[in-house]
Amino acid sequence: MLTVNSVSYGYTKKRKIIKNISLNLQPGTIYGLLGLNGEGKTTLIKLMEGLLLPKEGDIKFRGINSKERSGKYFDQVFYLGDTTNLPYLYVHDFGRMYGNFYSNFNYTEFENYLQEFQIDPNSHLSSLSLGQGKKVHLAFGLACNTAVLLMDEPTNGLDIPSKTIFRRLLANSLTPEKTVVIASHQIRDIDQLLDHLLILHHGELILDKSLSDINDQYAITSEITPGDEIIFQTEEVIGNKYLIVNRTEATSNMDIEFLFNAFINTSKTTVK
């Protein structure tokens, strides 16, 4: 389990980007970390990885504090950033060399992931396009088999077929012992993967809830009846869409993009 305890962080003393955030990230779960531009998603991911250290509070993985910058911590917490800065190596050398830093790295899996993405392991990293480099990084991150996988905009630079492959590979790699956190603006690229939503707004965590609990508590509908308690509404291409309090045991299709807009723009009224 990775725990975030009352963490705050700012790049300057006057402005905190992350404000008193606490989380308990459970294994066997894929978390979606959502927020507007500049809300601190990347900062929070880097804090979890240990690339940044909290100004207040602490972050621990299995009791190991990120501030210790321990090899045991980095061995089990992998960060895949939104940009790809790969070394001047052949793809196969990159896997063998950097895989040594992770005790659970599996080179055969790395090659299999490369094959899925149609990347030749004998290619030189300098010859690859931005999207191809991203595929190598994704293949490497999955093959490390760390207990915690932190991904910042993992679908940036991927074409449509590759996004489908990424979703399948990530879903298949999840185990009961593994925690995945995905920070993304491209909600529709990842919405099928998510078990749990984390939403940052103005540097604060305004939502920390599983999709199952959200479904129990709220319903999304295009039709309302007298007595429905409306949390949020928006005009769609065809008609309106409403987020209402779920007063029945019925489930609705969880439109995560709509939910995100609802929770950062709460407008609560009641239909009489």
Secondary structure as UniProt FT lines:
FT   STRAND          2..9
FT   STRAND          18..25
FT   TURN            27..28
FT   STRAND          29..35
FT   TURN            37..38
FT   HELIX           41..49
FT   STRAND          56..61
FT   TURN            62..63
FT   STRAND          64..65
FT   HELIX           66..68
FT   HELIX           71..76
FT   STRAND          77..80
FT   HELIX           91..99
FT   TURN            100..101
FT   TURN            103..104
FT   HELIX           107..116
FT   TURN            117..118
FT   TURN            121..122
FT   HELIX           125..127
FT   HELIX           130..143
FT   STRAND          148..152
FT   TURN            154..157
FT   HELIX           160..173
FT   TURN            176..177
FT   STRAND          179..183
FT   HELIX           187..190
FT   TURN            191..193
FT   STRAND          196..201
FT   TURN            202..203
FT   STRAND          204..210
FT   HELIX           211..217
FT   STRAND          218..221
FT   TURN            226..227
FT   STRAND          229..235
FT   STRAND          240..245
FT   HELIX           256..264
FT   STRAND          269..270
//
